Amino acid sequence: MSPDWSATGFSTRAIHVGSEPDPATGAVVPSISVATTFVQDGVGGLRGGYEYSRSANPTRDALQAALAAVEQGTRAFAFSSGLAAEDVLLRAVLRPGDHLVTPDDAYGGSHRLFSRVLGPWGVEHTPVRLSDVDAVRAAIRPGRTKLVWVETPTNPMLRIADIGALADVAHDAGALLVVDNTFATPYLQTPLVLGADVVVHSTTKYVGGHSDVVGGALVLRAGPGDARAEELAADLGFLHNAAGAVAGPFDAWLTLRGLKTLAVRMERHTDSAERVAEWLTHQPGVTRVHYPGLPEHPGHLVAAAQMRRPGGMVSFQVGSPDAAAALVARTGVFLLAESLGGIESLIELPGRMTHASVAGSPLEVPGDLVRLSVGLEDVDDLLADLEQALAAAGA
Ligand SMILES: *Cc1c(COP(=O)(O)O)cnc(C)c1O
């Protein structure tokens, strides 16, 4: 008898939902279902609802079921990348003349999508400091604002937005609240429970977790009886298939494998990030540390209320762009690379790497900012690596 998974804890859901043993063979792991097409028993006689793998695929279904379960949503859609997921959501909800409120600190690719893809199609956006609820309310254009887009913690400044408060502001205006939950992951934060309508993921990051698969997802709170939410689920499902940027079966399978160990990885990422952040506050060359787990962080209390733990991302400043560039060139365990959320520790210079495309925009980041994705190596090795790099960089 299958338990009521909705009554079980995070890891139990992550490991079991969507991964029920194969009824024919008993295999405890879902297979990678590579067929592009499925035989029909007479026209329209589908076995298990499968027809063509863009429309639906068993491996993708397994991942989608697991993602919905861990986010405590009702529907999930898996895409070939995080940006593909964002694109479908934006096109499903927004029409020319519409407006959205966006973060003034965000993943650079999301900003590029808002400004350079949606903009020319006649959709306007206003970047706002999301930690300021009144500023978000003031940015809403009555009747035109259809979405409030939230990142928390933000990339790369690690600012915190109050999801529940922003959901109220969005809903008062008849807009949807969308949360990009890539940095926090569903283990640390469940935006749908806090009032968000849709969660966006780049599963490329912590969910996949091993820097070996690009993917994205949308998860919805749509419930029976909520006509607007049901309509959104139908619109997203339509565009998922009609535009076609779906997750392939190999990618879906790797992402599902990653998801099963998310909780243990996030605990260790956070243990080490807490150590690294605290240690950085004592280093003479470090002028500021941005980490929501530090008591002096302006979003500390909101983060403590809405997140299980503060997560594995740490940013800090070293006083000058030259010192920052010298530092990131001198680490050995921390690899100099974009992206985040994998088992290996990464270091980067947002101003010249991940956020180079937002230079000159309201999202521009400090030139002396260094971003760390704290990995799963032994934390003493991470601290030693940063110590020698800071010394060598003269920071
Ligand atoms: C990486 C990332 C994205 C985009 O996802 P891709 O999988 O690279 O397309 C969106 N949001 C955040 C916060 C990210 O880190």
The ligand as an SDF file (V2000), in Angstrom:
LIG
                    3D

 15 15  0  0  0  0  0  0  0  0999 V2000
   20.8110   30.0510  -13.5510 C   0  0  0  0  0  0  0  0  0  0  0  0
   19.6240   30.7900  -13.0890 C   0  0  0  0  0  0  0  0  0  0  0  0
   18.5130   30.9890  -13.9360 C   0  0  0  0  0  0  0  0  0  0  0  0
   18.4910   30.5300  -15.3790 C   0  0  0  0  0  0  0  0  0  0  0  0
   18.5310   29.1630  -15.5100 O   0  0  0  0  0  0  0  0  0  0  0  0
   19.2290   28.3520  -16.7120 P   0  0  0  0  0  0  0  0  0  0  0  0
   19.0290   26.9450  -16.3180 O   0  0  0  0  0  0  0  0  0  0  0  0
   20.6740   28.7840  -16.7540 O   0  0  0  0  0  0  0  0  0  0  0  0
   18.5170   28.7470  -17.9630 O   0  0  0  0  0  0  0  0  0  0  0  0
   17.4200   31.6480  -13.4190 C   0  0  0  0  0  0  0  0  0  0  0  0
   17.4050   32.1170  -12.1490 N   0  0  0  0  0  0  0  0  0  0  0  0
   18.4500   31.9630  -11.3210 C   0  0  0  0  0  0  0  0  0  0  0  0
   18.3750   32.5010   -9.9290 C   0  0  0  0  0  0  0  0  0  0  0  0
   19.5920   31.3000  -11.7560 C   0  0  0  0  0  0  0  0  0  0  0  0
   20.6340   31.1560  -10.9350 O   0  0  0  0  0  0  0  0  0  0  0  0
  1  2  1  0
  2  3  1  0
  2 14  2  0
  3  4  1  0
  3 10  2  0
  4  5  1  0
  5  6  1  0
  6  7  2  0
  6  8  1  0
  6  9  1  0
 10 11  1  0
 11 12  2  0
 12 13  1  0
 12 14  1  0
 14 15  1  0
M  END
$$$$
